[in-house]
Amino acid sequence: MKLLIKKIYIILFLLTLSLVECKVLAKDNKAQYSREDISNYFLGIISVNQDRNKIAFDYLKKVKSLKNKHSKFNVEFLRTLILLEKFDEALDFSKSVWNEEELFFEADLLLGLDYFIKRDYLNAEKYFIRLNKISRYNLIFENFIGNVLISWSRAAQENKESSFEFLERIPRPYRHLTKIQNSFLECYFDTSRTQRSFKELIQDEDYDFSRYNFFLTNHLLFKDKIIEAKKIIDNSIEKNNSNLLIKQTENFVLNNEYNKIKNFFNCNNPNDVIAEFFYVLANLYSSEKDYQMSNFYLKISLFLNDKFLTNKALLAENYYYQKKTKVSKKVYKSLHSIGSVYSWYASKSIASILLKEKGKEHSIKSLEKKFKLISNPNFQHYYELANFYKDNEYYKQSIDYYSLTLASLEKDHFLIPKILDRRGTSYERLGEWENAEKDLLKSLEILPDQPHVLNYLAYSWIDKGINLDKGLEMLKKANQLREDDGYIIDSLGWAYYAKKNYIEAEQFLQRAVELLPSDPVINDHYADALWMLNKNIQARYFWNYVLQLDETEQKLKDTINKKLIFGIKKKL
């Protein structure tokens, strides 16, 4: 099979080579192209397609004859230079290959941005206008990037009306991105609508714009509205606890380091705003798993504002998903010198990589080592270390650090119900049911409408054959709160089964199977209900199905094999 794939690859390579040679020669009949140049070109292209940018550069830089004669070469070489952050070389190359007759997205973009950084907005705009004529990539449609950049070149020239006008030219599929730029323009011109514009963006129900709590906070701090800024951060932390940018901002606020927040970003600096725009593009590409294009825009963003560290965080993630773990770890390590939030984030990320590379023990030791270096750990460090322990089945250690977290918090802190839930499930996994039940009940006492906790506690009761009526009512409530959750529906069906209401049990368990068809336990539950309704053939079918599932544990297989022989004894 491998030999066949290799042969196909060689054939495709030769076909492509011949086609490229024909196109290139057709463009300049008098030019001569050496085999060495052609070879280096294709080895470079192969390396580009494999995201091996340093190797690609080493091959492509040897190619002399294709420069300015073959657009594909120009694109790949320039893009490689940008990905390697060789911006001076990239600018020189762009100038040398650019011509008025041929549209060249990367060159036009870079040359335009170079003028923009130098505050020569009129010349920058000439290149940005050309971008409107280019529609080469999946997420870059006509009148999108070009109009955003033109809008900001007009803003930088204090042409307020025109800057807003160009935003209106952006096609409807990108209206949510237009809203972002609109908020930044309001901020740049310091209009009375600035705060309201950011708040409307953050409160948008169709998109997660929680990130923009930072930019609103940043704006308020520039206006010396410190109390308002603190309120925004407090509210956003409660709702978006995992947001790295917000957590970093919270840390600065707690330490009264307001100037550090200002140093990250300034909406009165058009370079910073455009850097954020390219970060958004990079994020879009990353979500579509186009990591190469995502990295391209991240490098452009860093070119404009190298202080905005979420760029590097996303870059490290992209490298990881590209299976470039060595490079990913290198980028993560570069975050250690930035501050406690980014350093701890990097430590957790590296530990996650080590988990897959070397296993649980090595990963845990790595994170514990970094934790010990924290001079003054706070509740966030305790909580996230506890989560890491729990996720890797180190339940005793997770309980210890959940307890430390609780001891570090005020009595009304929003995280307390979640911590009690997590500590309770850790107790349950260790077989310490009394402590587990106490924590889970306390969590629900503080915050009653938690479908996950209601489900976990009620199912545990039913599995133990206790509190059946109360457990059933709790599961009904959980089902109302989350109607299409297969696990909750399974628990509800299993509660009816425990109460010998097999008709109701079958209905709910059938629905659970439809939602989670590959879950061994749910299918087993459904088979049990079918058996109790004398639907023995169907029950045996589902038991046999469970035996075929890769996820089925040996203990469950043993139980099912006994059922297939003896069935289930019906109790009166």
MIFINU-954863 format. One record per residue (C-alpha): residue in three letters; z, y, x. Coordinates in steps of 0.1 Angstrom, whole numbers, padded with zeros to 4 digits, always signed. Example, Ala and Ser with C-alpha at 12.3 -4.5 7.8 and 13.67 -1.06 7.14 Angstrom:
2
ALA+0078-0045+0123
SER+0071-0011+0137
END
This chain:
572
MET+0000+0000+0000
LYS+0010+0024+0028
LEU-0023+0016+0046
LEU-0043+0024+0014
ILE-0025+0058+0010
LYS-0032+0066+0046
LYS-0069+0058+0042
ILE-0072+0079+0010
TYR-0054+0108+0028
ILE-0079+0106+0057
ILE-0109+0106+0034
LEU-0096+0136+0015
PHE-0089+0153+0048
LEU-0125+0148+0060
LEU-0140+0159+0027
THR-0119+0190+0027
LEU-0128+0196+0063
SER-0165+0194+0056
LEU-0162+0217+0026
VAL-0142+0243+0045
GLU-0166+0242+0075
CYS-0195+0247+0051
LYS-0178+0277+0034
VAL-0168+0293+0067
LEU-0203+0288+0083
ALA-0219+0302+0052
LYS-0200+0333+0055
ASP-0211+0339+0091
ASN-0240+0318+0103
LYS-0238+0331+0138
ALA-0202+0323+0144
GLN-0192+0293+0164
TYR-0161+0273+0155
SER-0147+0249+0180
ARG-0133+0215+0171
GLU-0100+0227+0185
ASP-0098+0256+0161
ILE-0107+0235+0131
SER-0081+0208+0142
ASN-0053+0234+0147
TYR-0062+0250+0113
PHE-0059+0218+0094
LEU-0028+0207+0112
GLY-0013+0241+0103
ILE-0023+0237+0067
ILE-0008+0203+0065
SER+0024+0217+0080
VAL+0024+0246+0055
ASN+0021+0221+0026
GLN+0051+0202+0040
ASP+0071+0234+0043
ARG+0073+0231+0081
ASN+0068+0267+0087
LYS+0076+0268+0124
ILE+0052+0240+0132
ALA+0026+0256+0110
PHE+0029+0289+0129
ASP+0025+0271+0162
TYR-0008+0256+0151
LEU-0022+0285+0132
LYS-0015+0311+0159
LYS-0039+0291+0182
VAL-0067+0296+0158
LYS-0088+0327+0168
SER-0122+0322+0153
LEU-0111+0320+0117
LYS-0093+0353+0116
ASN-0109+0377+0092
LYS-0136+0351+0085
HIS-0117+0327+0063
SER-0094+0339+0035
LYS-0075+0307+0032
PHE-0065+0309+0069
ASN-0055+0345+0065
VAL-0033+0338+0035
GLU-0015+0308+0050
PHE-0010+0325+0084
LEU+0004+0356+0068
ARG+0026+0338+0044
THR+0039+0316+0073
LEU+0048+0348+0093
ILE+0068+0362+0063
LEU+0086+0329+0058
LEU+0096+0329+0094
GLU+0107+0366+0090
LYS+0082+0378+0116
PHE+0077+0410+0097
ASP+0063+0431+0126
GLU+0037+0404+0134
ALA+0030+0401+0097
LEU+0024+0438+0093
ASP+0001+0439+0124
PHE-0018+0409+0111
SER-0021+0424+0076
LYS-0036+0456+0091
SER-0061+0437+0112
VAL-0075+0415+0084
TRP-0073+0440+0055
ASN-0105+0454+0041
GLU-0112+0475+0010
GLU-0137+0451-0005
GLU-0115+0419-0005
LEU-0083+0416-0025
PHE-0056+0400-0004
PHE-0023+0397-0023
GLU+0001+0391+0006
ALA-0014+0418+0028
ASP-0017+0443+0000
LEU+0020+0436-0010
LEU+0033+0439+0025
LEU+0014+0470+0035
GLY+0024+0487+0003
LEU+0060+0478+0009
ASP+0058+0491+0044
TYR+0047+0525+0032
PHE+0073+0524+0005
ILE+0101+0518+0030
LYS+0088+0547+0050
ARG+0089+0568+0018
ASP+0051+0574+0018
TYR+0049+0566-0019
LEU+0014+0578-0024
ASN-0001+0554+0002
ALA+0022+0526-0011
GLU+0008+0531-0046
LYS-0028+0526-0034
TYR-0019+0490-0024
PHE+0003+0484-0054
ILE-0027+0493-0077
ARG-0047+0466-0060
LEU-0021+0440-0070
ASN-0029+0446-0106
LYS-0064+0430-0100
ILE-0049+0398-0085
SER-0038+0369-0107
ARG-0034+0340-0083
TYR-0001+0324-0089
ASN+0017+0308-0119
LEU+0043+0334-0125
ILE+0024+0364-0113
PHE+0002+0377-0140
GLU-0020+0407-0142
ASN-0001+0440-0146
PHE+0033+0425-0137
ILE+0043+0429-0101
GLY+0018+0458-0095
ASN+0031+0478-0125
VAL+0068+0473-0115
LEU+0061+0485-0080
ILE+0040+0514-0092
SER+0068+0523-0116
TRP+0092+0526-0087
SER+0068+0545-0065
ARG+0066+0570-0094
ALA+0104+0570-0098
ALA+0108+0577-0060
GLN+0085+0607-0065
GLU+0108+0619-0093
ASN+0081+0613-0119
LYS+0105+0600-0146
GLU+0080+0598-0175
SER+0054+0580-0156
SER+0078+0555-0141
PHE+0089+0544-0176
GLU+0053+0544-0188
PHE+0042+0518-0163
LEU+0070+0495-0174
GLU+0055+0495-0209
ARG+0023+0481-0195
ILE+0039+0448-0185
PRO+0028+0419-0208
ARG+0051+0407-0236
PRO+0060+0374-0219
TYR+0078+0395-0193
ARG+0097+0418-0217
HIS+0130+0404-0206
LEU+0122+0413-0170
THR+0111+0448-0182
LYS+0146+0452-0197
ILE+0161+0447-0163
GLN+0138+0473-0146
ASN+0144+0497-0175
SER+0182+0495-0169
PHE+0177+0502-0132
LEU+0155+0532-0139
GLU+0181+0546-0163
CYS+0206+0541-0134
TYR+0183+0557-0108
PHE+0178+0588-0129
ASP+0214+0588-0139
THR+0207+0591-0176
SER+0233+0590-0204
ARG+0218+0556-0214
THR+0227+0539-0182
GLN+0259+0521-0192
ARG+0246+0512-0226
SER+0214+0499-0212
PHE+0232+0476-0188
LYS+0256+0464-0215
GLU+0227+0456-0239
LEU+0212+0436-0211
ILE+0244+0417-0204
GLN+0249+0410-0241
ASP+0214+0396-0246
GLU+0218+0362-0264
ASP+0185+0348-0253
TYR+0190+0351-0215
ASP+0218+0348-0191
PHE+0221+0383-0177
SER+0258+0379-0166
ARG+0247+0388-0130
TYR+0242+0424-0142
ASN+0279+0429-0146
PHE+0279+0435-0109
PHE+0253+0462-0112
LEU+0271+0479-0140
THR+0303+0478-0119
ASN+0284+0491-0089
HIS+0271+0521-0110
LEU+0306+0529-0123
LEU+0321+0529-0088
PHE+0294+0553-0076
LYS+0306+0575-0105
ASP+0342+0570-0094
LYS+0350+0553-0127
ILE+0373+0527-0110
ILE+0394+0518-0141
GLU+0362+0511-0161
ALA+0347+0491-0132
LYS+0378+0469-0130
LYS+0376+0462-0168
ILE+0340+0451-0164
ILE+0349+0427-0136
ASP+0380+0413-0154
ASN+0359+0405-0185
SER+0329+0391-0166
ILE+0351+0368-0144
GLU+0367+0353-0175
LYS+0332+0345-0190
ASN+0313+0338-0158
ASN+0338+0322-0134
SER+0312+0304-0113
ASN+0290+0335-0106
LEU+0291+0341-0069
LEU+0282+0377-0070
ILE+0309+0385-0096
LYS+0335+0365-0077
GLN+0328+0385-0045
THR+0330+0417-0064
GLU+0364+0407-0079
ASN+0376+0400-0044
PHE+0366+0435-0033
VAL+0382+0450-0063
LEU+0415+0431-0058
ASN+0416+0444-0022
ASN+0406+0479-0032
GLU+0375+0476-0010
TYR+0352+0496-0032
ASN+0330+0508-0004
LYS+0320+0472+0004
ILE+0306+0469-0032
LYS+0287+0502-0027
ASN+0273+0489+0006
PHE+0257+0459-0011
PHE+0236+0478-0035
ASN+0227+0513-0046
CYS+0205+0519-0076
ASN+0197+0554-0062
ASN+0179+0535-0034
PRO+0145+0523-0046
ASN+0144+0497-0017
ASP+0175+0480-0030
VAL+0162+0479-0066
ILE+0129+0463-0055
ALA+0148+0439-0033
GLU+0167+0428-0065
PHE+0134+0425-0084
PHE+0120+0401-0058
TYR+0152+0381-0059
VAL+0147+0377-0096
LEU+0111+0364-0089
ALA+0125+0341-0063
ASN+0150+0328-0088
LEU+0123+0322-0114
TYR+0102+0301-0089
SER+0133+0282-0078
SER+0140+0272-0114
GLU+0105+0259-0116
LYS+0111+0239-0084
ASP+0084+0259-0065
TYR+0107+0264-0035
GLN+0081+0276-0011
MET+0071+0306-0033
SER+0108+0312-0040
ASN+0115+0314-0003
PHE+0085+0337+0002
TYR+0100+0363-0023
LEU+0135+0358-0009
LYS+0121+0368+0026
ILE+0104+0398+0010
SER+0137+0407-0007
LEU+0156+0404+0027
PHE+0129+0426+0043
LEU+0139+0453+0018
ASN+0177+0448+0017
ASP+0192+0424+0042
LYS+0228+0432+0030
PHE+0224+0415-0004
LEU+0238+0380+0004
THR+0229+0362-0028
ASN+0195+0360-0013
LYS+0208+0338+0015
ALA+0228+0317-0009
LEU+0196+0309-0029
LEU+0177+0304+0003
ALA+0202+0278+0014
GLU+0200+0260-0020
ASN+0161+0260-0018
TYR+0162+0244+0016
TYR+0186+0218+0004
TYR+0163+0209-0026
GLN+0134+0208-0001
LYS+0154+0181+0018
LYS+0157+0204+0047
THR+0195+0198+0050
LYS+0197+0209+0086
VAL+0182+0243+0079
SER+0202+0245+0047
LYS+0235+0240+0066
LYS+0225+0265+0092
VAL+0219+0292+0065
TYR+0252+0283+0048
LYS+0271+0286+0081
SER+0256+0321+0085
LEU+0276+0331+0054
HIS+0310+0322+0070
SER+0313+0356+0087
ILE+0306+0376+0055
GLY+0339+0373+0037
SER+0362+0348+0021
VAL+0342+0342-0011
TYR+0309+0335+0006
SER+0326+0316+0034
TRP+0344+0293+0009
TYR+0312+0289-0011
ALA+0294+0279+0021
SER+0321+0254+0029
LYS+0319+0237-0005
SER+0281+0236-0003
ILE+0282+0220+0032
ALA+0308+0195+0019
SER+0284+0186-0009
ILE+0256+0180+0015
LEU+0279+0158+0037
LEU+0289+0139+0006
LYS+0253+0126+0003
GLU+0248+0123+0041
LYS+0280+0106+0052
GLY+0301+0098+0021
LYS+0333+0109+0004
GLU+0357+0107+0033
HIS+0337+0128+0057
SER+0329+0153+0030
ILE+0366+0157+0020
LYS+0378+0160+0056
SER+0352+0188+0062
LEU+0364+0208+0032
GLU+0400+0203+0039
LYS+0394+0215+0075
LYS+0378+0247+0062
PHE+0406+0252+0036
LYS+0432+0251+0063
LEU+0415+0280+0080
ILE+0420+0303+0050
SER+0448+0326+0060
ASN+0458+0336+0024
PRO+0444+0311-0001
ASN+0444+0323-0038
PHE+0442+0304-0071
GLN+0404+0302-0068
HIS+0406+0282-0036
TYR+0432+0259-0050
TYR+0413+0254-0082
GLU+0379+0247-0066
LEU+0395+0223-0040
ALA+0412+0205-0069
ASN+0378+0202-0087
PHE+0362+0188-0055
TYR+0390+0162-0052
LYS+0387+0152-0089
ASP+0349+0150-0089
ASN+0352+0126-0059
GLU+0380+0105-0076
TYR+0408+0117-0053
TYR+0430+0121-0084
LYS+0464+0124-0067
GLN+0452+0152-0045
SER+0435+0170-0074
ILE+0468+0169-0094
ASP+0486+0185-0064
TYR+0462+0214-0062
TYR+0458+0219-0100
SER+0496+0223-0099
LEU+0494+0248-0071
THR+0467+0267-0091
LEU+0489+0268-0122
ALA+0518+0281-0101
SER+0496+0309-0088
LEU+0485+0322-0122
GLU+0501+0345-0147
LYS+0512+0327-0179
ASP+0483+0341-0201
HIS+0455+0335-0176
PHE+0423+0324-0192
LEU+0419+0294-0168
ILE+0452+0277-0177
PRO+0438+0256-0207
LYS+0409+0243-0185
ILE+0432+0235-0156
LEU+0456+0216-0179
ASP+0427+0196-0192
ARG+0415+0187-0158
ARG+0449+0178-0145
GLY+0455+0158-0176
THR+0423+0137-0172
SER+0433+0131-0135
TYR+0467+0118-0147
GLU+0450+0096-0172
ARG+0427+0081-0145
LEU+0458+0073-0124
GLY+0474+0055-0154
GLU+0501+0082-0159
TRP+0495+0085-0196
GLU+0527+0104-0205
ASN+0519+0132-0181
ALA+0482+0132-0192
GLU+0491+0134-0229
LYS+0515+0163-0222
ASP+0488+0183-0203
LEU+0461+0177-0229
LEU+0483+0186-0258
LYS+0495+0218-0240
SER+0458+0227-0233
LEU+0450+0224-0271
GLU+0481+0244-0280
ILE+0469+0273-0260
LEU+0432+0270-0270
PRO+0428+0247-0300
ASP+0390+0247-0304
GLN+0380+0228-0273
PRO+0357+0200-0284
HIS+0358+0182-0250
VAL+0396+0181-0249
LEU+0399+0171-0286
ASN+0375+0143-0279
TYR+0392+0131-0247
LEU+0427+0130-0262
ALA+0417+0115-0295
TYR+0396+0088-0280
SER+0424+0079-0256
TRP+0448+0075-0286
ILE+0423+0054-0305
ASP+0416+0033-0274
LYS+0453+0027-0272
GLY+0456+0020-0309
ILE+0480+0049-0316
ASN+0478+0081-0337
LEU+0447+0069-0355
ASP+0448+0093-0384
LYS+0455+0123-0362
GLY+0429+0112-0337
LEU+0403+0109-0365
GLU+0410+0144-0378
MET+0407+0158-0342
LEU+0373+0141-0337
LYS+0361+0155-0370
LYS+0370+0189-0358
ALA+0353+0183-0324
ASN+0322+0171-0342
GLN+0321+0203-0363
LEU+0323+0224-0332
ARG+0296+0204-0314
GLU+0274+0186-0339
ASP+0249+0170-0316
ASP+0272+0158-0288
GLY+0265+0120-0285
TYR+0299+0113-0269
ILE+0319+0130-0296
ILE+0299+0113-0323
ASP+0305+0079-0305
SER+0342+0086-0305
LEU+0342+0095-0342
GLY+0324+0063-0350
TRP+0348+0044-0328
ALA+0377+0060-0347
TYR+0363+0047-0380
TYR+0358+0013-0364
ALA+0395+0013-0353
LYS+0404+0021-0390
LYS+0382-0008-0401
ASN+0358+0015-0419
TYR+0328-0003-0405
ILE+0302+0014-0428
GLU+0311+0049-0416
ALA+0314+0036-0380
GLU+0279+0022-0381
GLN+0264+0055-0393
PHE+0280+0076-0366
LEU+0275+0050-0338
GLN+0238+0047-0347
ARG+0235+0084-0344
ALA+0252+0083-0310
VAL+0228+0056-0298
GLU+0199+0078-0308
LEU+0213+0107-0288
LEU+0223+0086-0258
PRO+0201+0055-0258
SER+0210+0044-0222
ASP+0247+0047-0224
PRO+0262+0011-0221
VAL+0296+0018-0238
ILE+0280+0036-0268
ASN+0255+0007-0273
ASP+0284-0018-0270
HIS+0303+0001-0297
TYR+0273+0001-0320
ALA+0268-0036-0315
ASP+0305-0042-0324
ALA+0302-0023-0356
LEU+0270-0043-0365
TRP+0288-0075-0359
MET+0317-0066-0382
LEU+0291-0058-0409
ASN+0276-0093-0405
LYS+0245-0080-0388
ASN+0248-0105-0361
ILE+0212-0107-0349
GLN+0211-0069-0344
ALA+0245-0070-0327
ARG+0233-0096-0302
TYR+0201-0076-0295
PHE+0222-0045-0285
TRP+0247-0066-0264
ASN+0218-0081-0246
TYR+0203-0046-0241
VAL+0235-0034-0225
LEU+0233-0063-0200
GLN+0199-0050-0189
LEU+0211-0015-0182
ASP+0216-0006-0146
GLU+0246+0016-0154
THR+0266-0012-0170
GLU+0297-0021-0151
GLN+0306-0057-0143
LYS+0338-0056-0164
LEU+0318-0046-0195
LYS+0291-0073-0187
ASP+0319-0099-0186
THR+0332-0088-0220
ILE+0298-0088-0236
ASN+0290-0123-0223
LYS+0321-0135-0240
LYS+0310-0118-0273
LEU+0276-0134-0271
ILE+0293-0168-0270
PHE+0323-0163-0293
GLY+0314-0132-0313
ILE+0342-0109-0325
LYS+0371-0123-0344
LYS+0376-0103-0376
LYS+0411-0092-0383
LEU+0424-0087-0418
END
